[in-house]
Amino acid sequence: MRCEDILRCLCDYIDEELDALTESCFLDHLEQCARCAALLHTVEKTIDLSRDIWPRQARLPKKVIRRVYYQVRIHYRQR
C-alpha cells in the first residue's frame, strides 16, 4: 500500500470494515511509515476526545468521522 491508499482506507479501518487482506496490508504499511501511523493516531485521538465531549454513543456518526478524514486528507496533501 501507498500513503494515498491509507488515506482511502482510513475510515473503513476505524469502522472495522476492511477485509482481512486489506487490513493486513494497511497494518504492514503503518509499521513502515511513521507519517501514516501518526495520522491514524491523530484521527483515533480526535475520535476519542469527541466521545468524551458528546453523549455516550456506541459509535460516532459516520458524518463526523468522514469530516475529520477529509480535513486530515486536505492537510496531508498540502505537505
mmCIF file of the N, C-alpha and C atoms, coordinates in Angstrom:
data_MODEL
# 
_entry.id   MODEL 
# 
loop_
_atom_site.group_PDB 
_atom_site.id 
_atom_site.type_symbol 
_atom_site.label_atom_id 
_atom_site.label_alt_id 
_atom_site.label_comp_id 
_atom_site.label_asym_id 
_atom_site.label_entity_id 
_atom_site.label_seq_id 
_atom_site.pdbx_PDB_ins_code 
_atom_site.Cartn_x 
_atom_site.Cartn_y 
_atom_site.Cartn_z 
_atom_site.occupancy 
_atom_site.B_iso_or_equiv 
_atom_site.pdbx_formal_charge 
_atom_site.auth_seq_id 
_atom_site.auth_comp_id 
_atom_site.auth_asym_id 
_atom_site.auth_atom_id 
_atom_site.pdbx_PDB_model_num 
ATOM 1   N N  . MET A 1 1  ? 0.840   -1.196 0.000  1.00 0.00 ? 1  MET A N  1 
ATOM 2   C CA . MET A 1 1  ? 0.000   0.000  0.000  1.00 0.00 ? 1  MET A CA 1 
ATOM 3   C C  . MET A 1 1  ? 0.872   1.243  0.000  1.00 0.00 ? 1  MET A C  1 
ATOM 4   N N  . ARG A 1 2  ? 0.335   2.267  -0.607 1.00 0.00 ? 2  ARG A N  1 
ATOM 5   C CA . ARG A 1 2  ? 0.987   3.576  -0.593 1.00 0.00 ? 2  ARG A CA 1 
ATOM 6   C C  . ARG A 1 2  ? 0.240   4.477  0.393  1.00 0.00 ? 2  ARG A C  1 
ATOM 7   N N  . CYS A 1 3  ? 0.838   5.601  0.708  1.00 0.00 ? 3  CYS A N  1 
ATOM 8   C CA . CYS A 1 3  ? 0.216   6.534  1.646  1.00 0.00 ? 3  CYS A CA 1 
ATOM 9   C C  . CYS A 1 3  ? -1.179  6.950  1.171  1.00 0.00 ? 3  CYS A C  1 
ATOM 10  N N  . GLU A 1 4  ? -1.336  7.142  -0.118 1.00 0.00 ? 4  GLU A N  1 
ATOM 11  C CA . GLU A 1 4  ? -2.641  7.530  -0.667 1.00 0.00 ? 4  GLU A CA 1 
ATOM 12  C C  . GLU A 1 4  ? -3.692  6.445  -0.408 1.00 0.00 ? 4  GLU A C  1 
ATOM 13  N N  . ASP A 1 5  ? -3.268  5.194  -0.472 1.00 0.00 ? 5  ASP A N  1 
ATOM 14  C CA . ASP A 1 5  ? -4.186  4.087  -0.200 1.00 0.00 ? 5  ASP A CA 1 
ATOM 15  C C  . ASP A 1 5  ? -4.624  4.091  1.262  1.00 0.00 ? 5  ASP A C  1 
ATOM 16  N N  . ILE A 1 6  ? -3.698  4.436  2.131  1.00 0.00 ? 6  ILE A N  1 
ATOM 17  C CA . ILE A 1 6  ? -4.009  4.521  3.560  1.00 0.00 ? 6  ILE A CA 1 
ATOM 18  C C  . ILE A 1 6  ? -5.106  5.552  3.785  1.00 0.00 ? 6  ILE A C  1 
ATOM 19  N N  . LEU A 1 7  ? -4.982  6.686  3.130  1.00 0.00 ? 7  LEU A N  1 
ATOM 20  C CA . LEU A 1 7  ? -5.997  7.736  3.270  1.00 0.00 ? 7  LEU A CA 1 
ATOM 21  C C  . LEU A 1 7  ? -7.369  7.244  2.838  1.00 0.00 ? 7  LEU A C  1 
ATOM 22  N N  . ARG A 1 8  ? -7.409  6.499  1.750  1.00 0.00 ? 8  ARG A N  1 
ATOM 23  C CA . ARG A 1 8  ? -8.687  5.999  1.250  1.00 0.00 ? 8  ARG A CA 1 
ATOM 24  C C  . ARG A 1 8  ? -9.288  4.944  2.190  1.00 0.00 ? 8  ARG A C  1 
ATOM 25  N N  . CYS A 1 9  ? -8.456  4.216  2.889  1.00 0.00 ? 9  CYS A N  1 
ATOM 26  C CA . CYS A 1 9  ? -8.936  3.116  3.742  1.00 0.00 ? 9  CYS A CA 1 
ATOM 27  C C  . CYS A 1 9  ? -9.130  3.520  5.206  1.00 0.00 ? 9  CYS A C  1 
ATOM 28  N N  . LEU A 1 10 ? -8.722  4.708  5.561  1.00 0.00 ? 10 LEU A N  1 
ATOM 29  C CA . LEU A 1 10 ? -8.686  5.116  6.963  1.00 0.00 ? 10 LEU A CA 1 
ATOM 30  C C  . LEU A 1 10 ? -10.039 4.974  7.662  1.00 0.00 ? 10 LEU A C  1 
ATOM 31  N N  . CYS A 1 11 ? -11.083 5.523  7.074  1.00 0.00 ? 11 CYS A N  1 
ATOM 32  C CA . CYS A 1 11 ? -12.414 5.443  7.704  1.00 0.00 ? 11 CYS A CA 1 
ATOM 33  C C  . CYS A 1 11 ? -12.879 3.997  7.833  1.00 0.00 ? 11 CYS A C  1 
ATOM 34  N N  . ASP A 1 12 ? -12.668 3.227  6.788  1.00 0.00 ? 12 ASP A N  1 
ATOM 35  C CA . ASP A 1 12 ? -13.094 1.826  6.838  1.00 0.00 ? 12 ASP A CA 1 
ATOM 36  C C  . ASP A 1 12 ? -12.312 1.052  7.893  1.00 0.00 ? 12 ASP A C  1 
ATOM 37  N N  . TYR A 1 13 ? -11.033 1.374  8.059  1.00 0.00 ? 13 TYR A N  1 
ATOM 38  C CA . TYR A 1 13 ? -10.243 0.716  9.099  1.00 0.00 ? 13 TYR A CA 1 
ATOM 39  C C  . TYR A 1 13 ? -10.798 1.064  10.480 1.00 0.00 ? 13 TYR A C  1 
ATOM 40  N N  . ILE A 1 14 ? -11.045 2.332  10.707 1.00 0.00 ? 14 ILE A N  1 
ATOM 41  C CA . ILE A 1 14 ? -11.564 2.777  12.006 1.00 0.00 ? 14 ILE A CA 1 
ATOM 42  C C  . ILE A 1 14 ? -12.928 2.147  12.280 1.00 0.00 ? 14 ILE A C  1 
ATOM 43  N N  . ASP A 1 15 ? -13.741 2.008  11.239 1.00 0.00 ? 15 ASP A N  1 
ATOM 44  C CA . ASP A 1 15 ? -15.067 1.396  11.386 1.00 0.00 ? 15 ASP A CA 1 
ATOM 45  C C  . ASP A 1 15 ? -15.028 -0.127 11.376 1.00 0.00 ? 15 ASP A C  1 
ATOM 46  N N  . GLU A 1 16 ? -13.813 -0.686 11.290 1.00 0.00 ? 16 GLU A N  1 
ATOM 47  C CA . GLU A 1 16 ? -13.616 -2.138 11.248 1.00 0.00 ? 16 GLU A CA 1 
ATOM 48  C C  . GLU A 1 16 ? -14.369 -2.774 10.078 1.00 0.00 ? 16 GLU A C  1 
ATOM 49  N N  . GLU A 1 17 ? -14.272 -2.137 8.911  1.00 0.00 ? 17 GLU A N  1 
ATOM 50  C CA . GLU A 1 17 ? -14.968 -2.617 7.731  1.00 0.00 ? 17 GLU A CA 1 
ATOM 51  C C  . GLU A 1 17 ? -14.020 -3.090 6.628  1.00 0.00 ? 17 GLU A C  1 
ATOM 52  N N  . LEU A 1 18 ? -12.735 -3.211 6.911  1.00 0.00 ? 18 LEU A N  1 
ATOM 53  C CA . LEU A 1 18 ? -11.787 -3.704 5.907  1.00 0.00 ? 18 LEU A CA 1 
ATOM 54  C C  . LEU A 1 18 ? -11.784 -5.229 5.893  1.00 0.00 ? 18 LEU A C  1 
ATOM 55  N N  . ASP A 1 19 ? -11.607 -5.798 4.716  1.00 0.00 ? 19 ASP A N  1 
ATOM 56  C CA . ASP A 1 19 ? -11.453 -7.247 4.652  1.00 0.00 ? 19 ASP A CA 1 
ATOM 57  C C  . ASP A 1 19 ? -10.068 -7.599 5.229  1.00 0.00 ? 19 ASP A C  1 
ATOM 58  N N  . ALA A 1 20 ? -9.856  -8.860 5.537  1.00 0.00 ? 20 ALA A N  1 
ATOM 59  C CA . ALA A 1 20 ? -8.640  -9.301 6.235  1.00 0.00 ? 20 ALA A CA 1 
ATOM 60  C C  . ALA A 1 20 ? -7.364  -8.972 5.459  1.00 0.00 ? 20 ALA A C  1 
ATOM 61  N N  . LEU A 1 21 ? -7.370  -9.170 4.159  1.00 0.00 ? 21 LEU A N  1 
ATOM 62  C CA . LEU A 1 21 ? -6.176  -8.903 3.353  1.00 0.00 ? 21 LEU A CA 1 
ATOM 63  C C  . LEU A 1 21 ? -5.846  -7.410 3.326  1.00 0.00 ? 21 LEU A C  1 
ATOM 64  N N  . THR A 1 22 ? -6.851  -6.583 3.108  1.00 0.00 ? 22 THR A N  1 
ATOM 65  C CA . THR A 1 22 ? -6.629  -5.138 3.075  1.00 0.00 ? 22 THR A CA 1 
ATOM 66  C C  . THR A 1 22 ? -6.162  -4.634 4.435  1.00 0.00 ? 22 THR A C  1 
ATOM 67  N N  . GLU A 1 23 ? -6.759  -5.136 5.491  1.00 0.00 ? 23 GLU A N  1 
ATOM 68  C CA . GLU A 1 23 ? -6.348  -4.728 6.836  1.00 0.00 ? 23 GLU A CA 1 
ATOM 69  C C  . GLU A 1 23 ? -4.894  -5.117 7.104  1.00 0.00 ? 23 GLU A C  1 
ATOM 70  N N  . SER A 1 24 ? -4.505  -6.292 6.670  1.00 0.00 ? 24 SER A N  1 
ATOM 71  C CA . SER A 1 24 ? -3.130  -6.748 6.849  1.00 0.00 ? 24 SER A CA 1 
ATOM 72  C C  . SER A 1 24 ? -2.155  -5.826 6.105  1.00 0.00 ? 24 SER A C  1 
ATOM 73  N N  . CYS A 1 25 ? -2.476  -5.481 4.871  1.00 0.00 ? 25 CYS A N  1 
ATOM 74  C CA . CYS A 1 25 ? -1.635  -4.562 4.090  1.00 0.00 ? 25 CYS A CA 1 
ATOM 75  C C  . CYS A 1 25 ? -1.599  -3.183 4.741  1.00 0.00 ? 25 CYS A C  1 
ATOM 76  N N  . PHE A 1 26 ? -2.750  -2.743 5.237  1.00 0.00 ? 26 PHE A N  1 
ATOM 77  C CA . PHE A 1 26 ? -2.866  -1.458 5.923  1.00 0.00 ? 26 PHE A CA 1 
ATOM 78  C C  . PHE A 1 26 ? -1.925  -1.422 7.129  1.00 0.00 ? 26 PHE A C  1 
ATOM 79  N N  . LEU A 1 27 ? -1.991  -2.451 7.950  1.00 0.00 ? 27 LEU A N  1 
ATOM 80  C CA . LEU A 1 27 ? -1.168  -2.502 9.162  1.00 0.00 ? 27 LEU A CA 1 
ATOM 81  C C  . LEU A 1 27 ? 0.315   -2.649 8.832  1.00 0.00 ? 27 LEU A C  1 
ATOM 82  N N  . ASP A 1 28 ? 0.633   -3.403 7.785  1.00 0.00 ? 28 ASP A N  1 
ATOM 83  C CA . ASP A 1 28 ? 2.033   -3.522 7.353  1.00 0.00 ? 28 ASP A CA 1 
ATOM 84  C C  . ASP A 1 28 ? 2.592   -2.160 6.950  1.00 0.00 ? 28 ASP A C  1 
ATOM 85  N N  . HIS A 1 29 ? 1.802   -1.383 6.247  1.00 0.00 ? 29 HIS A N  1 
ATOM 86  C CA . HIS A 1 29 ? 2.246   -0.053 5.834  1.00 0.00 ? 29 HIS A CA 1 
ATOM 87  C C  . HIS A 1 29 ? 2.480   0.827  7.059  1.00 0.00 ? 29 HIS A C  1 
ATOM 88  N N  . LEU A 1 30 ? 1.581   0.757  8.027  1.00 0.00 ? 30 LEU A N  1 
ATOM 89  C CA . LEU A 1 30 ? 1.722   1.587  9.224  1.00 0.00 ? 30 LEU A CA 1 
ATOM 90  C C  . LEU A 1 30 ? 3.004   1.263  9.991  1.00 0.00 ? 30 LEU A C  1 
ATOM 91  N N  . GLU A 1 31 ? 3.411   0.011  9.962  1.00 0.00 ? 31 GLU A N  1 
ATOM 92  C CA . GLU A 1 31 ? 4.653   -0.375 10.634 1.00 0.00 ? 31 GLU A CA 1 
ATOM 93  C C  . GLU A 1 31 ? 5.872   0.258  9.971  1.00 0.00 ? 31 GLU A C  1 
ATOM 94  N N  . GLN A 1 32 ? 5.767   0.529  8.683  1.00 0.00 ? 32 GLN A N  1 
ATOM 95  C CA . GLN A 1 32 ? 6.898   1.061  7.932  1.00 0.00 ? 32 GLN A CA 1 
ATOM 96  C C  . GLN A 1 32 ? 6.841   2.570  7.728  1.00 0.00 ? 32 GLN A C  1 
ATOM 97  N N  . CYS A 1 33 ? 5.697   3.177  7.938  1.00 0.00 ? 33 CYS A N  1 
ATOM 98  C CA . CYS A 1 33 ? 5.518   4.598  7.634  1.00 0.00 ? 33 CYS A CA 1 
ATOM 99  C C  . CYS A 1 33 ? 5.072   5.355  8.889  1.00 0.00 ? 33 CYS A C  1 
ATOM 100 N N  . ALA A 1 34 ? 5.996   6.061  9.487  1.00 0.00 ? 34 ALA A N  1 
ATOM 101 C CA . ALA A 1 34 ? 5.690   6.807  10.709 1.00 0.00 ? 34 ALA A CA 1 
ATOM 102 C C  . ALA A 1 34 ? 4.665   7.906  10.450 1.00 0.00 ? 34 ALA A C  1 
ATOM 103 N N  . ARG A 1 35 ? 4.688   8.476  9.272  1.00 0.00 ? 35 ARG A N  1 
ATOM 104 C CA . ARG A 1 35 ? 3.759   9.557  8.934  1.00 0.00 ? 35 ARG A CA 1 
ATOM 105 C C  . ARG A 1 35 ? 2.315   9.051  8.931  1.00 0.00 ? 35 ARG A C  1 
ATOM 106 N N  . CYS A 1 36 ? 2.070   7.919  8.303  1.00 0.00 ? 36 CYS A N  1 
ATOM 107 C CA . CYS A 1 36 ? 0.712   7.355  8.277  1.00 0.00 ? 36 CYS A CA 1 
ATOM 108 C C  . CYS A 1 36 ? 0.295   6.848  9.656  1.00 0.00 ? 36 CYS A C  1 
ATOM 109 N N  . ALA A 1 37 ? 1.237   6.293  10.389 1.00 0.00 ? 37 ALA A N  1 
ATOM 110 C CA . ALA A 1 37 ? 0.935   5.836  11.748 1.00 0.00 ? 37 ALA A CA 1 
ATOM 111 C C  . ALA A 1 37 ? 0.532   7.023  12.618 1.00 0.00 ? 37 ALA A C  1 
ATOM 112 N N  . ALA A 1 38 ? 1.232   8.143  12.461 1.00 0.00 ? 38 ALA A N  1 
ATOM 113 C CA . ALA A 1 38 ? 0.890   9.349  13.220 1.00 0.00 ? 38 ALA A CA 1 
ATOM 114 C C  . ALA A 1 38 ? -0.481  9.877  12.805 1.00 0.00 ? 38 ALA A C  1 
ATOM 115 N N  . LEU A 1 39 ? -0.772  9.794  11.528 1.00 0.00 ? 39 LEU A N  1 
ATOM 116 C CA . LEU A 1 39 ? -2.077  10.229 11.031 1.00 0.00 ? 39 LEU A CA 1 
ATOM 117 C C  . LEU A 1 39 ? -3.189  9.399  11.664 1.00 0.00 ? 39 LEU A C  1 
ATOM 118 N N  . LEU A 1 40 ? -3.043  8.089  11.661 1.00 0.00 ? 40 LEU A N  1 
ATOM 119 C CA . LEU A 1 40 ? -4.049  7.225  12.266 1.00 0.00 ? 40 LEU A CA 1 
ATOM 120 C C  . LEU A 1 40 ? -4.198  7.539  13.752 1.00 0.00 ? 40 LEU A C  1 
ATOM 121 N N  . HIS A 1 41 ? -3.090  7.698  14.436 1.00 0.00 ? 41 HIS A N  1 
ATOM 122 C CA . HIS A 1 41 ? -3.131  8.007  15.870 1.00 0.00 ? 41 HIS A CA 1 
ATOM 123 C C  . HIS A 1 41 ? -3.877  9.322  16.113 1.00 0.00 ? 41 HIS A C  1 
ATOM 124 N N  . THR A 1 42 ? -3.628  10.317 15.287 1.00 0.00 ? 42 THR A N  1 
ATOM 125 C CA . THR A 1 42 ? -4.284  11.617 15.427 1.00 0.00 ? 42 THR A CA 1 
ATOM 126 C C  . THR A 1 42 ? -5.787  11.502 15.227 1.00 0.00 ? 42 THR A C  1 
ATOM 127 N N  . VAL A 1 43 ? -6.189  10.773 14.207 1.00 0.00 ? 43 VAL A N  1 
ATOM 128 C CA . VAL A 1 43 ? -7.625  10.602 13.944 1.00 0.00 ? 43 VAL A CA 1 
ATOM 129 C C  . VAL A 1 43 ? -8.278  9.828  15.086 1.00 0.00 ? 43 VAL A C  1 
ATOM 130 N N  . GLU A 1 44 ? -7.636  8.765  15.533 1.00 0.00 ? 44 GLU A N  1 
ATOM 131 C CA . GLU A 1 44 ? -8.196  7.986  16.645 1.00 0.00 ? 44 GLU A CA 1 
ATOM 132 C C  . GLU A 1 44 ? -8.297  8.828  17.917 1.00 0.00 ? 44 GLU A C  1 
ATOM 133 N N  . LYS A 1 45 ? -7.304  9.643  18.182 1.00 0.00 ? 45 LYS A N  1 
ATOM 134 C CA . LYS A 1 45 ? -7.323  10.508 19.365 1.00 0.00 ? 45 LYS A CA 1 
ATOM 135 C C  . LYS A 1 45 ? -8.448  11.534 19.251 1.00 0.00 ? 45 LYS A C  1 
ATOM 136 N N  . THR A 1 46 ? -8.639  12.087 18.059 1.00 0.00 ? 46 THR A N  1 
ATOM 137 C CA . THR A 1 46 ? -9.723  13.039 17.833 1.00 0.00 ? 46 THR A CA 1 
ATOM 138 C C  . THR A 1 46 ? -11.072 12.390 18.093 1.00 0.00 ? 46 THR A C  1 
ATOM 139 N N  . ILE A 1 47 ? -11.232 11.179 17.622 1.00 0.00 ? 47 ILE A N  1 
ATOM 140 C CA . ILE A 1 47 ? -12.489 10.459 17.848 1.00 0.00 ? 47 ILE A CA 1 
ATOM 141 C C  . ILE A 1 47 ? -12.684 10.197 19.336 1.00 0.00 ? 47 ILE A C  1 
ATOM 142 N N  . ASP A 1 48 ? -11.630 9.778  20.020 1.00 0.00 ? 48 ASP A N  1 
ATOM 143 C CA . ASP A 1 48 ? -11.730 9.531  21.464 1.00 0.00 ? 48 ASP A CA 1 
ATOM 144 C C  . ASP A 1 48 ? -12.123 10.797 22.219 1.00 0.00 ? 48 ASP A C  1 
ATOM 145 N N  . LEU A 1 49 ? -11.499 11.912 21.863 1.00 0.00 ? 49 LEU A N  1 
ATOM 146 C CA . LEU A 1 49 ? -11.830 13.182 22.526 1.00 0.00 ? 49 LEU A CA 1 
ATOM 147 C C  . LEU A 1 49 ? -13.264 13.598 22.225 1.00 0.00 ? 49 LEU A C  1 
ATOM 148 N N  . SER A 1 50 ? -13.712 13.351 21.014 1.00 0.00 ? 50 SER A N  1 
ATOM 149 C CA . SER A 1 50 ? -15.093 13.675 20.644 1.00 0.00 ? 50 SER A CA 1 
ATOM 150 C C  . SER A 1 50 ? -16.072 12.845 21.458 1.00 0.00 ? 50 SER A C  1 
ATOM 151 N N  . ARG A 1 51 ? -15.725 11.603 21.695 1.00 0.00 ? 51 ARG A N  1 
ATOM 152 C CA . ARG A 1 51 ? -16.609 10.740 22.501 1.00 0.00 ? 51 ARG A CA 1 
ATOM 153 C C  . ARG A 1 51 ? -16.720 11.258 23.923 1.00 0.00 ? 51 ARG A C  1 
ATOM 154 N N  . ASP A 1 52 ? -15.638 11.845 24.431 1.00 0.00 ? 52 ASP A N  1 
ATOM 155 C CA . ASP A 1 52 ? -15.675 12.399 25.787 1.00 0.00 ? 52 ASP A CA 1 
ATOM 156 C C  . ASP A 1 52 ? -16.578 13.632 25.865 1.00 0.00 ? 52 ASP A C  1 
ATOM 157 N N  . ILE A 1 53 ? -16.659 14.368 24.778 1.00 0.00 ? 53 ILE A N  1 
ATOM 158 C CA . ILE A 1 53 ? -17.442 15.600 24.757 1.00 0.00 ? 53 ILE A CA 1 
ATOM 159 C C  . ILE A 1 53 ? -18.917 15.312 24.505 1.00 0.00 ? 53 ILE A C  1 
ATOM 160 N N  . TRP A 1 54 ? -19.205 14.434 23.565 1.00 0.00 ? 54 TRP A N  1 
ATOM 161 C CA . TRP A 1 54 ? -20.585 14.137 23.182 1.00 0.00 ? 54 TRP A CA 1 
ATOM 162 C C  . TRP A 1 54 ? -21.179 13.099 24.112 1.00 0.00 ? 54 TRP A C  1 
ATOM 163 N N  . PRO A 1 55 ? -22.509 13.065 24.171 1.00 0.00 ? 55 PRO A N  1 
ATOM 164 C CA . PRO A 1 55 ? -23.141 11.993 24.958 1.00 0.00 ? 55 PRO A CA 1 
ATOM 165 C C  . PRO A 1 55 ? -22.665 10.629 24.470 1.00 0.00 ? 55 PRO A C  1 
ATOM 166 N N  . ARG A 1 56 ? -22.594 9.708  25.375 1.00 0.00 ? 56 ARG A N  1 
ATOM 167 C CA . ARG A 1 56 ? -22.095 8.374  25.035 1.00 0.00 ? 56 ARG A CA 1 
ATOM 168 C C  . ARG A 1 56 ? -22.935 7.728  23.942 1.00 0.00 ? 56 ARG A C  1 
ATOM 169 N N  . GLN A 1 57 ? -22.241 7.280  22.923 1.00 0.00 ? 57 GLN A N  1 
ATOM 170 C CA . GLN A 1 57 ? -22.863 6.538  21.836 1.00 0.00 ? 57 GLN A CA 1 
ATOM 171 C C  . GLN A 1 57 ? -21.945 5.365  21.541 1.00 0.00 ? 57 GLN A C  1 
ATOM 172 N N  . ALA A 1 58 ? -22.503 4.330  20.941 1.00 0.00 ? 58 ALA A N  1 
ATOM 173 C CA . ALA A 1 58 ? -21.671 3.184  20.579 1.00 0.00 ? 58 ALA A CA 1 
ATOM 174 C C  . ALA A 1 58 ? -20.614 3.590  19.563 1.00 0.00 ? 58 ALA A C  1 
ATOM 175 N N  . ARG A 1 59 ? -20.979 4.473  18.637 1.00 0.00 ? 59 ARG A N  1 
ATOM 176 C CA . ARG A 1 59 ? -20.056 4.926  17.607 1.00 0.00 ? 59 ARG A CA 1 
ATOM 177 C C  . ARG A 1 59 ? -20.363 6.379  17.280 1.00 0.00 ? 59 ARG A C  1 
ATOM 178 N N  . LEU A 1 60 ? -19.349 7.051  16.816 1.00 0.00 ? 60 LEU A N  1 
ATOM 179 C CA . LEU A 1 60 ? -19.577 8.401  16.300 1.00 0.00 ? 60 LEU A CA 1 
ATOM 180 C C  . LEU A 1 60 ? -20.314 8.299  14.977 1.00 0.00 ? 60 LEU A C  1 
ATOM 181 N N  . PRO A 1 61 ? -21.101 9.290  14.658 1.00 0.00 ? 61 PRO A N  1 
ATOM 182 C CA . PRO A 1 61 ? -21.759 9.267  13.349 1.00 0.00 ? 61 PRO A CA 1 
ATOM 183 C C  . PRO A 1 61 ? -20.724 9.252  12.229 1.00 0.00 ? 61 PRO A C  1 
ATOM 184 N N  . LYS A 1 62 ? -21.011 8.508  11.178 1.00 0.00 ? 62 LYS A N  1 
ATOM 185 C CA . LYS A 1 62 ? -20.074 8.428  10.055 1.00 0.00 ? 62 LYS A CA 1 
ATOM 186 C C  . LYS A 1 62 ? -19.785 9.805  9.477  1.00 0.00 ? 62 LYS A C  1 
ATOM 187 N N  . LYS A 1 63 ? -20.772 10.692 9.544  1.00 0.00 ? 63 LYS A N  1 
ATOM 188 C CA . LYS A 1 63 ? -20.595 12.046 9.019  1.00 0.00 ? 63 LYS A CA 1 
ATOM 189 C C  . LYS A 1 63 ? -19.424 12.747 9.728  1.00 0.00 ? 63 LYS A C  1 
ATOM 190 N N  . VAL A 1 64 ? -19.323 12.568 11.025 1.00 0.00 ? 64 VAL A N  1 
ATOM 191 C CA . VAL A 1 64 ? -18.241 13.191 11.789 1.00 0.00 ? 64 VAL A CA 1 
ATOM 192 C C  . VAL A 1 64 ? -16.896 12.558 11.430 1.00 0.00 ? 64 VAL A C  1 
ATOM 193 N N  . ILE A 1 65 ? -16.872 11.252 11.358 1.00 0.00 ? 65 ILE A N  1 
ATOM 194 C CA . ILE A 1 65 ? -15.628 10.556 11.022 1.00 0.00 ? 65 ILE A CA 1 
ATOM 195 C C  . ILE A 1 65 ? -15.158 10.967 9.638  1.00 0.00 ? 65 ILE A C  1 
ATOM 196 N N  . ARG A 1 66 ? -16.065 11.032 8.699  1.00 0.00 ? 66 ARG A N  1 
ATOM 197 C CA . ARG A 1 66 ? -15.684 11.418 7.334  1.00 0.00 ? 66 ARG A CA 1 
ATOM 198 C C  . ARG A 1 66 ? -15.212 12.869 7.274  1.00 0.00 ? 66 ARG A C  1 
ATOM 199 N N  . ARG A 1 67 ? -15.847 13.748 8.037  1.00 0.00 ? 67 ARG A N  1 
ATOM 200 C CA . ARG A 1 67 ? -15.417 15.144 8.054  1.00 0.00 ? 67 ARG A CA 1 
ATOM 201 C C  . ARG A 1 67 ? -13.983 15.249 8.569  1.00 0.00 ? 67 ARG A C  1 
ATOM 202 N N  . VAL A 1 68 ? -13.677 14.543 9.635  1.00 0.00 ? 68 VAL A N  1 
ATOM 203 C CA . VAL A 1 68 ? -12.309 14.531 10.158 1.00 0.00 ? 68 VAL A CA 1 
ATOM 204 C C  . VAL A 1 68 ? -11.363 13.949 9.116  1.00 0.00 ? 68 VAL A C  1 
ATOM 205 N N  . TYR A 1 69 ? -11.770 12.861 8.505  1.00 0.00 ? 69 TYR A N  1 
ATOM 206 C CA . TYR A 1 69 ? -10.951 12.222 7.478  1.00 0.00 ? 69 TYR A CA 1 
ATOM 207 C C  . TYR A 1 69 ? -10.627 13.200 6.356  1.00 0.00 ? 69 TYR A C  1 
ATOM 208 N N  . TYR A 1 70 ? -11.627 13.902 5.845  1.00 0.00 ? 70 TYR A N  1 
ATOM 209 C CA . TYR A 1 70 ? -11.382 14.813 4.737  1.00 0.00 ? 70 TYR A CA 1 
ATOM 210 C C  . TYR A 1 70 ? -10.526 16.005 5.159  1.00 0.00 ? 70 TYR A C  1 
ATOM 211 N N  . GLN A 1 71 ? -10.693 16.493 6.366  1.00 0.00 ? 71 GLN A N  1 
ATOM 212 C CA . GLN A 1 71 ? -9.852  17.589 6.842  1.00 0.00 ? 71 GLN A CA 1 
ATOM 213 C C  . GLN A 1 71 ? -8.395  17.140 6.951  1.00 0.00 ? 71 GLN A C  1 
ATOM 214 N N  . VAL A 1 72 ? -8.180  15.946 7.459  1.00 0.00 ? 72 VAL A N  1 
ATOM 215 C CA . VAL A 1 72 ? -6.827  15.408 7.556  1.00 0.00 ? 72 VAL A CA 1 
ATOM 216 C C  . VAL A 1 72 ? -6.259  15.191 6.153  1.00 0.00 ? 72 VAL A C  1 
ATOM 217 N N  . ARG A 1 73 ? -7.084  14.693 5.252  1.00 0.00 ? 73 ARG A N  1 
ATOM 218 C CA . ARG A 1 73 ? -6.636  14.445 3.880  1.00 0.00 ? 73 ARG A CA 1 
ATOM 219 C C  . ARG A 1 73 ? -6.204  15.747 3.204  1.00 0.00 ? 73 ARG A C  1 
ATOM 220 N N  . ILE A 1 74 ? -6.973  16.815 3.388  1.00 0.00 ? 74 ILE A N  1 
ATOM 221 C CA . ILE A 1 74 ? -6.606  18.111 2.824  1.00 0.00 ? 74 ILE A CA 1 
ATOM 222 C C  . ILE A 1 74 ? -5.274  18.570 3.402  1.00 0.00 ? 74 ILE A C  1 
ATOM 223 N N  . HIS A 1 75 ? -5.123  18.446 4.713  1.00 0.00 ? 75 HIS A N  1 
ATOM 224 C CA . HIS A 1 75 ? -3.881  18.851 5.366  1.00 0.00 ? 75 HIS A CA 1 
ATOM 225 C C  . HIS A 1 75 ? -2.708  17.998 4.876  1.00 0.00 ? 75 HIS A C  1 
ATOM 226 N N  . TYR A 1 76 ? -2.929  16.706 4.740  1.00 0.00 ? 76 TYR A N  1 
ATOM 227 C CA . TYR A 1 76 ? -1.896  15.770 4.328  1.00 0.00 ? 76 TYR A CA 1 
ATOM 228 C C  . TYR A 1 76 ? -1.412  16.091 2.915  1.00 0.00 ? 76 TYR A C  1 
ATOM 229 N N  . ARG A 1 77 ? -2.318  16.472 2.025  1.00 0.00 ? 77 ARG A N  1 
ATOM 230 C CA . ARG A 1 77 ? -1.958  16.790 0.641  1.00 0.00 ? 77 ARG A CA 1 
ATOM 231 C C  . ARG A 1 77 ? -1.180  18.090 0.530  1.00 0.00 ? 77 ARG A C  1 
ATOM 232 N N  . GLN A 1 78 ? -1.363  18.993 1.470  1.00 0.00 ? 78 GLN A N  1 
ATOM 233 C CA . GLN A 1 78 ? -0.692  20.279 1.411  1.00 0.00 ? 78 GLN A CA 1 
ATOM 234 C C  . GLN A 1 78 ? 0.783   20.175 1.760  1.00 0.00 ? 78 GLN A C  1 
ATOM 235 N N  . ARG A 1 79 ? 1.186   19.084 2.324  1.00 0.00 ? 79 ARG A N  1 
ATOM 236 C CA . ARG A 1 79 ? 2.599   18.913 2.727  1.00 0.00 ? 79 ARG A CA 1 
ATOM 237 C C  . ARG A 1 79 ? 3.426   18.396 1.625  1.00 0.00 ? 79 ARG A C  1 
# 
